[in-house]
Amino acid sequence: MKRRILFVDDEAMVLQGLQRMLRAKRDDWDMQFANGGPEALAALADRPADLVVSDMRMPGMSGAQLLREVSRRYPQTVRFVLSGHSDTELVLQCVGTAHQFLSKPCDAETLKTAITRAFALNDILQENGLRQLVTQLASVPSPPTIYNRLHEQLALPDASVEKVGRIIGDDPAMTVRILQLVNSAFFGLSRKICSPTEAATLLGMETIKALVLWTHIFSGQSSPDLRRLADEVSRHSLLTAQLARQIIEWEEGDNGTKESAMTAGLLHDVGKLILAFNCPAQYRQATLLAAQERISSWEAESRIFGTTHAEVGAYLLGLWGLPFDLVEAVAFHHAPSRGGNRAVSGLAAVHIADVLQHETQPASRVQQSALDQGYLESLGLSSRIGQWRDALKQGPAAGQP
C-alpha cells in the first residue's frame, strides 16, 4: 500500500514546485497538496495521512498551529515542518509537536531522504511485536520534572545558562549526580566544576539535558538485580556515548551532531531496563537463551518478546518527544541498514561505538553484535574501523586516529 503524504503551503507556486520535485516518487507515495492549514485539516478529516509536511509561515493558521492540531487529532501521523532562518520564534512553538525540522529551501534529495527515514522508523515502532509488548508494560517511566522544566526554559527567548543552572540547583540530588559525572574521567575536564551553571557553560545546554535524562533513568532502581543491570548498562552507555561523540568529531568536526550522538549513546540501551523491570522472568529467559545458544542479547529478546530493547527504548524516547535523529539512532543501533540514514550521523557513530566498546569487555558467553559492514561501506567508513579500535585501546584521551 502506498504511503500517503500531505504537503501544506499557502503559496500555490511552492506546491507546484513540490509536485514537480517529487514526481519520481509517484509510484511509491500517494501525495496530496493543501493550500493552507484549514484545507489540510479538511483533507485529513476525509482521509488521514501517514505524514504531513507543512510550511511554517502561513496566514490564518501557522505551521505550528496546524501541527499541534494534527498531533491532537491524528497522533500516529508523522509531522515535518519546513522553516526558514527567520522563523525561530515559530519553530520554538513546534517543540514537542514536530518530529523533524527541515530548512528552506529544501532540495529534493534531502526531502526524499528525510521522508524515507521517517517511514523506516515509524515501521519499526509500529511492528506488531512491539505494539503488543507495550500494551502489557505495567510501568513506563516518565521524563523527570526537571527535564521538562529545562525543555521549557530552553524554548524561551531569554533562556540562559544561569537559569538552567538554577533549575538543576533546585534538585540537590540531581545536582550531586550531575557534578559527579561532570567531574569524572568521562569528560576529562582540566579543572573541577563546582556548580550546575559552570557545567552548563562548559558542556552546553543539550549535553546537560542529556545528563539529566541519563541520571534519572539509571538511578533509583529498587531491586539488587535491577541495580546491578543499571550499573552495567550505564557504564557501557557512558563509554559508548564518549566514543560516539569522538567519532563524530573525528569525521565531521564540531558540527553540532556530536551532542546528539552523545545523547543517543547515553540512552541507546534504556530499553533493557524497561524490559527487565516490567518482565523480569522473560528478561531472565532471554538472557539465558543468549548464553545457551551464543547469540546476541537482542536476537534472544526478539525470540522471547517479539521485539528488542532497541525498539522498546526508541518507543519510550519517542513518547518523551525526543528528536527524531536520536530516536532513530536508538532504534537501529544494532542494525543501521534497516534505517534510511545514509550519512555519518548519530546512528552510525552509536552503532560503531556500541560494537567496539563491547569488544573491549571480557569474554562473555553471550555473542555480541557485529559491525554492519555493508552499511559502513556505503558511508565510506570501513577503512576507519582499525584506527578507531587502536584509538580506543589508548583510552578516552586518545587523539584523532
MARMI-861426 format. One record per residue: residue in one letter; x, y, z of N, C-alpha, C, O, CB in turn. Coordinates in pm, whole numbers, plus 50000, padded with zeros to 5 digits. Glycine has a CB too. Layout:
AXYZXYZXYZXYZXYZ ...
//
This chain:
M500844988050000500005000050000500885012550000501875013350073499055000050123 K500495022249917501265034649910501135042550041500095042450106500805043049791 R502225049450077502195058750188501515071650144501735076550033503625061550241 R500695077150230500015089650195500705101250264500885101250386498505089050235 I501105111150186501805122950237501025135350199500615136850083503255123750183 L500825144150294500125156750270501115168150283501735170050388498935158550369 F501275175750176502145187550175501285200050190500265201350122503005188250045 V501685209150277500865220850307501675233550290502755234950347500305219950450 D501145242750211501775255950194500695265450145499755261250078502985255250092 D500825278150177499815287750135500105293549997499305301249944499705298950237 E501265289849939501625295049807501485284049702502145273649711503055300749808 A500625286449604500365276349500501635272949423501835261449385499295281349404 M502495282849399503735280449324504655270749399505335262549338504465293749298 V504675271849531505515262849611504995248649600505765239249584505555267449759 L503675247049610503075233749599503335227749462503615215749451501565234349627 Q503255235849357503545230849223505005226549211505325216649144503215241549118 G505885234149276507305230649275507555217349345508375209349299508115241649341 L506855215149455506985202449527506495190749440507105180049439506195202849661 Q505395192949369504865182449282505885178649175506115166849148503555186949215 R506505188649115507505185949012508725178949073509255169449016507925199048942 M509155183849187510365178949252510245164249292511225156849290510685187449373 L509015160149329508805146649382508085137449283507585126949322508015147349510 R508025141449156507285133749058507795119349049507015110149023507375140348921 A509085117249070509665103849059509165094449168509345082249157511175104649065 K508555099749273508075091349383506585088049372506005082849467508345098149517 R505975091049260504525088949246504135074249260503035071149306504045094249112 D505035065149221504695050949232504815045849376504265035349410505615042649142 D505525053349460505735049149599504835056449698504415050649798507185051349638 W504545068949670503795077249764502515082549701502495086249584504655088849813 D501475082849780500225089449741500295103649796500085105849915498945081649795 M500595113249710500855126949754499655136049730499065135949622502075132649683 Q499315143749831498235153549822498795167049866499715167749947497005149449909 F498235177749810498765191049835497625200149880496585201149814499465196849708 A497825206949994496785215350052497265229650062498405232350101496365210150191 N496375238850026496685253050030496305258850166495245264850181495955260649915 G497205256950265496965262650397496415252850498495995241750464496035274050386 G496435257150625496045248650737494615243550733494415231450745496235255950861 P493605252050715492225247350713491965236850605491265227050628491285258950693 E492535239050486492365229350377493045216150413492555205450378492925234950245 A494175217050481494885204950522494065196850622493985184650611496255208550584 L493455203550719492645196450819491425190050755491005179150795492215206050931 A490845196750656489705191050584490135178550508489405168550504489075201450487 A491315179050447491825167450373492105155850467491845144250432493095171250296 L492625158750585492915148150682491625142050738491575130150767493775153650796 A490605150250755489325145150803488715135550702488055125850739488345156650832 D488965138450574488455129550469489255116550463488685105750448488515136650332 R490585117750477491435105850476492755109250544493545117050490491685100850330 P493005103650663494245106850736495485103350655495465094350571494275099450869 A496555110650681497825108450611498825101550702498725102150825498395121850561 D499795094950640500895088950717501885099650762502505098350867501615078350634 L502015110250680502985120750712502495134050658501935134750549504385117350654 V502705144550736502365158150694503635166550690504415166650786501305164550791 V503835173450578504955182850565504355196750548503695199550448505885179050443 S504585205350647503945218650644504965229850642506005229250707503035220250764 D504645240150565505405252650573505155258850710504135256050774505005262450458 M506065267450754505905273650885505045286150879504075287450953507265276950943 R505395295350791504695308250787503515307550689503695307450567505665319650746 M502315307250746501105307250663500085316350732499965315950855500525292650643 P499365324350656498375333350716497195325650775496825315050724497865343350614 G496625330850880495455324550940495825313651037495555314751157494565318850832 M496455303250988496905292151072498345288951037498635284550926495985279551054 S499255291351131500665288751105500935273751103500095265651143501545295651211 G502125270251056502505256251057502535250651199502165239051220503855254550992 A502975258751296502995254251436501585250951485501375240751551503645264951526 Q500625259651453499235257351494498655244951426497955237051489498365269651462 L498965243451298498465231851224498995218851283498235209451305498845232951075 L500315218251308500905205851358500435202551499500325190851535502415206751354 R500155212751579499575209951712498225203251697497905193851771499435222951794 E497425208051602496105202351581496205188251522495455179251559495265211451489 V497155186351430497365173051373497805163351482497355151851486498415173551260 S498685167951569499145159551680497995155451770497945144051816500205166951762 R497065164551794495935161651882494945151951816494475142551879495205174551921 R494645154351689493625146251621494165133151564493475122951563493005154351510 Y495415133551516495995121851447497395119051504498395121451436496065124351292 P497465114151626498775112651692499735103151620500945104051641498575107751833 Q499215094151536500095084751466500725090851340501625084851280499325072351428 T500265102651301500785109051180502145115351208502305122751305499795119651127 V503115112551123504435118551135504345133051088503675135950989505515110551054 R505035142151160504865156551133506215163151105507115163051189504165163451252 F506335168950984507525176250943507165190950926506035194350889508125170450812 V508125199650953507915213850929509065219250847510225215950872507765221651063 L508745227550749509745234550668509855248850720508855256150724509375234350515 S511055252950759511195266250819512405273450762513405267250726511325265150971 G512305286650754513405295050710514205300050829513845297550944512895306850628 H515285307050801516165311750908515485322150997515915324051110517435317650849 S514455328750949513805339151028512625333951109511875341851167513335350250936 D512445320951114511265315151179511535310151321510815301351370510725303851096 T512545315551387512985309951515511845309251617511655298851680514115318251572 E511095320051633510025320151733508955309751700508475302851790509385334251741 L508595308551574507575298751536508105284451552507365275451591507125301051392 V509385282451523509975269051539509895264651684509595253051712511425268951491 L510165273951776510085270551919508685266251958508515258252050510535282352005 Q507665271551889506295267451919506015253151873505035247051916505305277051852 C506885247851786506685234251735507385223651818507215211751792507165233451593 V508165227851918508865218052000507845208852065506915213352132509745225052108 G508035195852044507105186152102505995181952007505345171752031506495191752225 T505775189451899504725185551805505285181851668504655174251595503715196851790 A506455187151632507085183751504508135172951526508955173951618507715196351437 H508125162651442509125152251453510435156051386511505151451425508595139351394 Q510345164651284511535168051207511425182251156510365186451110511735158251090 F512525189751164512615203251112513535203050990514655198150998513125213251220 L513045208250878513835209050756513965223650715512995231150716513195200650642 S515185227550679515435241550644515015244450500515215236250411516895244950663 K514455256150479514115260750345515265269150293515915276250370512775268950344 P515545268350162514945259050065515455244850088516595242850130515245263549920 C514615235050059514945220950083514995213749947513995213449875513905214150179 D516135208049914516245201549783515535188049785515205182749891517735199749743 A515315182649666514515170449652515125158649727514415151249794514355166849505 E516445156849716517075145249779516995145849930516775135749996518525144049735 T517195157749986517095159350131515705156050180515525149050280517475173650173 L514705161050108513315158650148512955143850133512345138050223512355167250064 K513335137750020513015123549999513715114750103513125105250154513425119149856 T514965117950134515695110050233515065111250371514915101350442517155114550239 A514685123450409514065125450540512755117850552512475111950656513835140350565 I511955118050446510665110950449510885095850453510195088750527509805114750326 T511835090950375512125076550374512585071950511512165061350558513205073350268 R513445079750576513915076250711512765076150809512685067350895514995086050757 A511875085950798510745086650890509865074350877509405068950978509915099250864 F509625069950756508775058150736509475045650789508815036850846508435056450587 A510795044650770511515033150820511425032350972511215021651029512995033650776 L511585043851038511485044151184510065041451230509845034051326511965057551239 N509115047351162507715045351201507315030751186506545025451267506795054351117 D507825024151083507535009851063507975001651183507244993151232508225004650935 I509195004351228509724996251337508974999051468508824990151551511224999051355 L508525011351486507795014751609506345010351604505635010951705507875029751634 Q505885005951487504515001151475504434986051456503354980551433503835008151359 E505574979251465505574964751446504694957951551504614962551665507004959151452 N504044947151511503094940451600503724936051731503114937551837502494928551531 G504934930451724505574925851846505774936951946505514935252065506894919551814 L506234948551899506454959851988505134965152042505014967952162507204971051915 R504144966551956502854971952000502194962852103501604967652200501914973851880 Q502294949752082501704940452178502434941052312501804940552418501734926152124 L503764942152307504514942652431504204955452508504004955152630506014941752401 V504164966752437503944979552503502624979652578502534985552686503984990852401 T501614973352523500304973252591500354965052720499484966552805499224967552498 Q501364956552735501474948152855502354954352962502374949453075502014934552817 L503084964952930504004970753026503244977353140502354985653118504924980952958 A503594973553261502914979253377503444993053412502725001253468503054969953497 S504704995553379505325008253418506285012853310507295006453283506055006853553 V505955024153250506855030653155507255043853216506385052153244506175032653013 P508545046253239508955058553310508585071153233508535071253110510445058353335 S508335081553309508085094753252509355103053263510185100553351506885101853323 P509535112953175510715121453189510645128953321509545132453364510845131353070 P511765131553386511735138453514511215152653501511355159053396513115138653576 T510605157553607510075171153606511135181353571510875190953499509475174553742 I512345179153621513425188553595513765189153446514115199753394514665184753676 Y513655177653377513915177553233512865185953160513185193653070513915163153178 N511605184253199510545192153137510745207053162510505215253073509165187753190 R511195210553282511455224753312512595230053226512525241253175511795226553462 L513655222053209514765226253123514305227852979514665237452912515915216153129 H513485218252933512965218752796512165231552774512335238352672512085206352767 E511315234952870510515247152859511395259652866511175269152792509465247552970 Q512385259552954513275271052968514045273852840514165285352798514245268853082 L514565263152778515385264852658514565269352538515125273752438516105252052626 A513245268052547512385272652438512075287652450511485293452358511085264552437 L512455293752561512155307952581513215316752516514385312852508512065311152731 P512815328652468513765337752403514905342052495516015344652449513045349952351 D514625342852627515655347652720516335336352796516835338452907515035357352819 A516345324452738516995313052803518475316152828519115322652745516855300152717 S519005311552940520395314352974520945302853057520195295253118520525327753050 V522275301753059522905291253138522665293453287522585283953364524405290553109 E522535306153327522285308953468520935303253511520815297453619522335324053495 K519925305053428518595299753462518595284553460517955278153544517535305253365 V519305278753363519425264153359520095259053486519645249253545520215259653234 G521155265753528521855261853650520975262553772521055253953860523065270453670 R520115272753778519225274153893518185263053896517835257954003518525287753890 I517675259153777516685248253771517295235353824516665228253902516165246253626 I518515232253781519175220053829519475221253978519325211554053520475217353750 G519895233054020520215235254161519025233654253519205231354373520785248854178 D517825234854201516625232854283516455218354326515685215454417515385237454207 D517155209154261517095194854293518465190554344519335187254264516655186354167 P518675190554475520015187654531520555174054487521745172854456519965188254682 A519695163654485520165150354447520635150254302521675144454271519055139954467 M519875156854212520275157554072521555165554057522415161953977519165163853987 T521695176254135522905184454129524135176154163525145176754094522795196354226 V524045168254271525165159854313525535150054202526715148454170524825152154442 R524525143454143524815133454040525415139753915526335134253855523545125854004 I524885151353877525415158253758526865162353781527705160353693524555170653724 L527165168053897528535172553924529495160853936530645161853895528565180954052 Q529035149653993529885137854000530265133253859531425130053834529165126454075 L529305132953770529565128453633530435138453558531375134553487528255126153558 V530125151253572530875161553500532345161553543533225164153461530255175353524 N532595158653670533965158753721534665145253709535795143653754533975163053865 S533995135553647534595122253630535495122153507535585131853432533505111353617 A536155110553489537045109053373536285109153241536885110653135537845096053385 F534955107653248534155107353126534385119953042534505119152920532665105853160 F534425131553108534605144053034536055148653031536455156152942533735154853094 G536865144253129538285147653129538555162553132539485167353067538935141853009 L537745169953209537935184553217539185187653299539585180053387536695191353281 S539805199053267541085202553329540925208353469541915209453542541835212353242 R539745212153508539535217753642538225212653700537355207853628539535233253638 K538105213853830536925208853899535755218353877535905230553890537205207054049 I534595212853845533375220753824532555220153952532285209354005532555215453701 C532155231754002531525232454134530045236254130529395236154234532245242354218 S529505239454014528095243554010527455239053879528155237553779527955258854027 P526145237053878525435233553754525585244353646525605241153527523965231253781 T525695256953688525845267753590527175266453516527225268153394525765281553660 E528235263453590529525261053526529455249353429529985249853318530615258453632 A528785238753473528655226853388527925230253259528355226053151527915215653463 A526835237653270526065241453151526885250253058526785249152936524765248653192 T527695259153117528525268253036529565260452957529785263052838529205278653125 L530215250853024531305243552960530815232852863531395230852756532165237153064 L529735226052900529295214452822528195217552723528015210152626528845203752914 G527445228252745526335231552655525005226552707524955217052785526595225852518 M523945233052663522595230152713522145215952679521585209052764521605240152656 E522385211652555521905198552513522585187352591521955177352625522115196652364 T523865189052619524575178952697524005178152838523825167152892526075182152703 I523725189652898523145189753033521785182853034521495175053125523015204253085 K520955185652933519655178852926519845163652916519115156052979518835183952806 A520815159452836521075145152820521505138852953521075127852987522155142752712 L522355145853026522825140553154521695139653256521665130353337523945149253209 V520785149253252519625148753342518795136253313518385129153405518745161453327 L518545133553184517785121553147518535108853190517945099653247517525121152996 W519815108653163520615096753194520605093753344520395082353384522055098653145 T520845104053428520875101653573519495097453624519395089353716521345114353647 H518435102853564517075099253606516795084553576516225077453659516025108253537 I517185080053458516855066453415517665056053492517145045653530517105064953264 F518945059053515519815048753571520015049653721520885042953776521145049453504 S519215057853789519315058553934518005054053996516965053953930519675072853981 G518045050354123516815047254197516215033654167515045031554196515815057454168 Q517005024354110516465010854088516305003854223517185004654308517385002653993 S515204996954241514854991654372515514978354404516104976854511513374990154383 S515434968554316515914955154347517404953854316517944961054232515124944654267 P518084944454388519524942354360519814938654215520794943354158520064931454450 D518954930354156519174926354016519094938353923519904939753831518154915753974 L518104946953946517954958853861519094968653882519574974953788516614965653888 R519534970054009520664979154035521914974053964522674981953907520924980354188 R522124960953968523284955053902523194957253751524184961053688523384939953934 L522024954953693521834957253549522014971953514522644975253414520454952353504 A521444980853598521554995253572523014999653575523435007653491520745003253676 D523794994453670525224997953677525954993153553526775000453496525874991953803 E525654980953511526314975153394525964982953267526834986453188525924960453378 V524674985553249524224992553129524695006953129525105012153024522694991953118 S524645013653244525045027753248526525029453218526925038953151524715033753385 R527355020153269528795021053241529045019353091529785027153030529585010453322 H528435009153032528615007052888528075019052810528685023152711527904994052843 S526955024752853526345035952782527235048352787527355055552688524975039152841 L527865050852903528785062152913529955060652818530335070152749529295063553057 L530535048652813531665046352725531255047352578531995052752495532285032752753 T530075042052546529565042852409529325057352370529665061452259528275034752394 A528745065152460528475079252432529765086952407529855095252316527705085652549 Q530755083952488532045090752473532675087852337533135096952269533005086452584 L532695075052299533295071352171532465076452053533025080751953533445056252162 A531125075952065530265081051957530535095851933530595100451819528775078751990 R530695103152041530995117552029532345119651960532475128451875530995124252170 Q533335111551997534655112751936534615109451787535265116051706535645103752006 I533865099151752533775095151611533235106551527533755109451419532885082751595 I532185113151576531635124551501532655135751492532795141951386530345129651568 E533375138551601534385149051597535475145851496535915154451421535005151051737 W535925133151495536975129151404536535129851259537305133851171537435115151436 E535295125951232534825125051094534185137851042534335141350925533855113851082 E533465144751128532655156151083533065169451143532595179851098531225153651116 G533955169351245534305181651312533215185651410532335177751441534545192851210 D533285197851457532325202651557531115208651487530975220851479532985213151652 N530235199951434529105204851355527765203851427526715205351364529025197351226 G527785201251558526545200251633526005186151644525255183051737525505208951571 T526375177351550525875163651552526445155751669525825146151715526215156651421 K527605159751718528265151951823527445151851951527475141952025529665157551851 E526695162551981525885162752102524735152752091524415145852187525345177052130 S524125152151974523055142451952523595128251959522945119352014522385144851816 A524795126051903525405112751908525695108752052525495097152090526695112551825 M526175118252131526475115252270525195111652346525185102052423527185127052337 T524135119352325522865116552392522335102852353521865095352438521835127452359 A522395099752225521935086552179522775075452241522245064952277521995085552025 G524075077752253524935067852318524575065852464524585054552513526385072052307 L524255076552534523865075552673522575067552691522415060452790523685089352733 L521665068652594520325062952611520055050752525518935045652525519295073452580 H521045045952450520745035752349520265022452408519575014952340521965033252264 D520625019452532520225006652593519165008152701518964998952781521434999852651 V518485019452705517475021552810516375011052803515765007852906516865035552797 G516115005552685515084995352671515354982952754514414975952793514944991452528 K516624980052783516954968452866516334969953006515794960353061518474966752877 L516434981953062515874984153196514354983153194513754977953288516304997853250 I513724988153088512264987453079511814972953073510854969153141511754995152956 L512484964852993512124950752982512384943453114511544935653159512904944152869 A513534945953174513884938853298512954942653412512634934253496515324941853336 F512524955253416511644959753525510234954253507509614949653604511604975053531 N509724954653386508334950853362508154935853342507104930353377507814958053241 C509144929153286509014914853253510264907353301510994901753219508814912953099 P510514907153431511764901353481511964886753444513074882753409511824902653630 A510904878553451511044864253419511404862353272512284854453239509744856653452 Q510724869553183511014868353041512404873953008513104868652922509944875452959 Y512784884553077514104890453052515204880653093516194879053022514274903853128 R515024873953209515994863753251516014852253150517074846553122515644858353392 Q514844848753096514764838052996515554841952871516264833652814513284835152960 A515424854552830516164859252712517664859152738518444855452650515704873352672 T518064863252858519484863352893520044849152891521144846852840519694869653032 L519294839652946519724825752947519794820152805520744812952772518764817253032 L518814823352722518794818552583520024823752507520634816252430517504823152513 A520364836352528521524842152460522804834852498523654832252413521654857052493 A522924831352627524124824352673524164809952622525214805052581524184824452826 Q523024803352626522964789252585523254787452437523974778252398521594783452618 E522694796352355522834794752209523904803852149524114804152028521504797552142 R524584811252240525634820452195525154829552084525784830751978526864812552149 I524044835752109523504845852018523504859152091523684859552213522064841951968 S523294869952019523294883252082522064884852170521054878152151523344894351975 S522164893952265521034896352356519814901052280518684897452314521424906652462 W520034909152177518864914352106518204903752019516994904251997519254926352021 E518984894051970518374883051897517544874251991516474869551955519454874651825 A518064872052112517324864352211516054871652253514994865452268518194861452333 E516144884652272514954892652307513894891652199512704890552228515344907452329 S514344891952074513394891251964512614878051967511414877851937514124892651830 R513274867252004512584854352013511594853952130510504848552117513614843052027 I511994859652242511164858952363510044869352362508894866252395512024860752487 F510394881652324509434892752333508754896152201507704902652199510124904852386 G509344891852090508834896151960509344909751919508944915151816507334896251961 T510234915452001510854928351972512144928852054512464919152122509894940552006 T512884940052049514144940852121514224953452206513374962252197515314940552024 H515254954052290515414965752376515624978452294515284989352340516594963652472 A516184977152173516404989052089515074995452051514905007652063517194985251962 E514124987252005512814992651968512044997852089511385008152083511984981951896 V512134990552200511434994852323511985008252371511225017252408511574984252434 G513315009652370513915022352410513525033652317513235044752363515405021052415 A513525030952187513145041352091511695045352110511345057152100513365036351948 Y510845035652139509425038652164509295048152282508545057852276508625025652189 L510015045252391509955053852509510425067952476509755077652512510795047952622 L511565069152409512105082352378511195089952281511105102252287513505081152319 G510535082552192509545088952105508375094352184507875105252155509045079152001 L507925086752284506855091652372507265104352444506455113352465506465080852473 W508525104952481509025116652553509235128652461509515139652509510325113252622 G509095126652332509235137852238510675141452207510955152852168508545149752292 L511605131852225512995134852192513175135652040512355130351965513935124152251 P514245142251994514405144751850514435132051766514875121451812515665152551825 F513965133351645513865122151550515205115051532515255102751537513365127251415 D516295122651512517595116451487518035107851605518645097351587518645127251458 L517715112351726518095104951844517305091951856517865081351885517895113551969 V515995092851833515145080951839515585070851733515615058851758513645084751819 E515925075851616516395067251507517675059951545517815048051519516615075551380 A518615067151607519885061051646519685049951748520355039751743520825071651702 V518745052051841518465041751942517775029751876518135018251903517575047552056 A516795032351791516015021551729516865012251643516655000151644514905027451645 F517825017751569518565009951470520025007551509520825003851423518515016851337 H520395009451635521825009051666522434995151647523654994151633522055013551809 H521634984551645522164971251616522124968051466522934960051418521384960651693 A521214974151393521034970851250520784983751173519664986051126519854960851230 P521814992251158521605005351095521115004750951520525014350902522875013051100 S521354993650883520884992650744519364992850735518814995950630521414979750679 R518674989750845517214989850844516675004050835515545006150793516664982950968 G517465013650874517045027650864517345033150727517945026450644517725036150971 G516925045450703517165051550573518285061850575518515068650475515915058050524 N518985062850690520015073250703521305068650638521925058950682520245076650850 R521715075650536522955072150466523955083650479524515088350380522675069050316 A524175087950603525135098650631525885094950758525425086750837524415112450646 V527055101050776527795099350901527035107151008527075119451010529295104150888 S526365100051095525415106251187525495099551323526345090951347523985105551131 G524585103751413524505097451543524245082551532524785074751611523425103851625 L523435078351435523155064151416524435056551385524725046351449522135062151303 A525195061251288526435054551252527405054351369528035044151397527085061351131 A527545065751437528505066751546528145057651663529025051151720528595081251595 V526865056951698526455048551810526595033751774527015025751857525005051651851 H526245030251651526405016251607527865011951621528155001551679525935014551460 I528765020051568530195016551574530675016351719531345006851761531035026651491 A530345026751795530825027751932530315016352019531055010952101530405040951993 D529055012552001528465001752079529214988652054529574981652149526975000052043 V529464985351928530154972851895531594973151945532054963452006530134970451743 L532314984151921533724984751961533884984552113534824978452164534374997351904 Q532974990952184533064990552331532814976552384533474972152478532065000452393 H531864969452325531624955652367532854946952342533134937652419530394949752293 E533604949952235534804941952205535864943152313536684934152330535384946252072 T535864954352386536884956452489536564949252619537414948552708537044971352515 Q535354944052631534934937552756535434923252762535714917152658533404937952769 P535564917552885536004903652898535094894252820533924897152797536034899553045 A535644883152779534884873352701533604869452774533604867252895535734860952672 S532524868652697531224865452755530624853752679530944851252563530264877752750 R529744846552749529044835652681528024840852581527564833352495528344826652783 V527684853552591526704859652501527424865452380528384873052395525884870652574 Q526974861952263527544867152139527204881952126526034885752136527024859152015 Q528204890352103527954904652088527634908051942527954900451851529164912752137 S527004919451923526634923851789527874926251704528944929751755525774936551795 A527724924451576528824926851482528584939851406527454944751398528964915051383 L529644945151353529534957251272528784954051143528984943451083530924963151241 D527934963151101527194961950976528114966650863528124978450828525854970250979 Q528894957350807529924960950710529364967550585529934977150533530724948750672 G528224962350535527634968450417527244982850440527454991450354526424960550373 Y526684985550557526294999350593527525008350602527525019450549525514999450727 L528575003550668529785011650684530455014150549530985024950526530765004750780 E530425004250462530995006250328530225016950252530815024950179530994993050249 S528895017050268528075027050199528395041150246528175050850173526595024250219 L528935042350369529305055450422530775058550402531245069450436528975056250569 G531525048950346532955050950327533745050350457534795056650468533195064150262 L533245042850554533875042450687534605029450717535265028550821532835044750792 S534505019550631535085006350661536575007250693537065000350782534864996850545 S537285015550620538735016250638539135022750769540305022350807539365023950523 R538185028750838538505036050961538385027451086538855031451193537605048050974 I537775015751075537475007851194538735004151271538765005451393536724995251155 G539774999651200541014995951267541615007551344542145005651454542004990651167 Q541555019451288542115031251355541315034751479541875038851581542145043151259 W539985033051471539175035951591539435025651700539455029051818537685036151555 R539625013151660539965002851760541275006551830541385005451953540084988851693 D542265010851754543545014551812543405026551905543985026852013544565017751702 A542605036351862542395048151945541695044652074541975050352180541605058651870 L540765035152066540015030952184540935024252285540755025952405538875021352144 K541925016652238542865009952328543735020052403544215017252513543745000252249 Q543925031852343544735042052407543995049652514544595057552588545245051652304 G542675047352525541905053752630541175065952581541365070052466542805057552743 P540335072152667539475083252628540225095752587539675104352518538565086752740 A541485096852626542235109052591542935107952457543635117152415543255112252699 A542755096952390543445094952263543035105252162541875109552157543175081052209 G543995109352081543685119551981543085113551857542725101751853544925127251945 Q542965121851755542355117251630543205106251569544425107551562542195128851530 P542565095251522543355084351462543925088451328544615080551263542505071751446 
//
